Amino acid sequence: MYYRIRHTTRFRYSAPINESIMEVRIQPRSDGNQYCLDFQLHTSPRSHIMNYRGEFGNRVHHFDIPNSHNQLTITAQALVDVIAPPQLPEKLTSRAWDKLDTLTSSGEYWDSLMPSHFADPTELLYELARELDVQRRDDPLTVLRDLNSAIYHTFEYSPKTTRVDSPIDDALSQRKGVCQDYAHIMITLARHLQIPCRYISGYLYRGEGRSPGEATHAWVEAYLPDLGWVGFDPTNNTVIDERHVRVAIGRDYADVPPTRGTFRGKAESELTVSVRIVPSQMTITDELPLEPPTWIPSTYDVDERDQAQLQTAPQQ
């Protein structure tokens, strides 16, 4: 399936600010079952945009707007080809746990097994593990399928219940949250069973169920013997299919926010995000004319005497 994606992020400031420094992780990946055929990034005010291949192979764009401005708009458009992943077997063999332990004993998957910033086990997490009877049994694939379903049925999808920087205990105590919380909880529980598990940010086309169809989305990938990395979407109680478009991979959300940056000045900021994702035979109406990105190296210094404020976009 071919998708056209348009992702617009707007920061508005209550007073003119002196400078914006921003990193952006919104270019779809070209690996596995998908390929990014085209990508354009445009900012208003205009900026010199640079990019590099970051951790886990994520494409990171970054720019500096050194002049006074009272709003910042970041618009990205992409054309992506996504192929349905291979159908999973009903289950793995009884020796899958031993194979998994052999694979992880080398230390190759340590970063997907150790606690991380937002996937750090707590007493509330252990209480949930006991409640859901999370333990090694049957085979790893069966356990992950059951865990995916259990998290879906245990938590209520409720936007604005948690914040972009909320620890898992916020969602655990309220039994409410968004896709970011669902993913962090599943990652922490999977790692508790010594299953390598990582965070995926991306897009979901017309996702049925709890998550918005046109929004940034988050799910998890777990490493399984003979299958490799397998995607699970606990927000929607599904395994990953051709509707999921992968953008970035990380230990948790802290590694892959769609936007992250600072600005200098004394002002309040307001963030709005809009996403459109449609099959390629359709058109996205009212498209902005995009200029080709300019890859020009530049250097800049931040005056720490000015007020620096963090700007981060959440995943919905």
Summary of the structure (lengths in Angstrom):
residues: 316
radius of gyration: 20.2
end to end distance: 23.2
largest distance: 62.7
contacts: 1049
relative contact order: 0.24
helix: 20%
strand: 37%
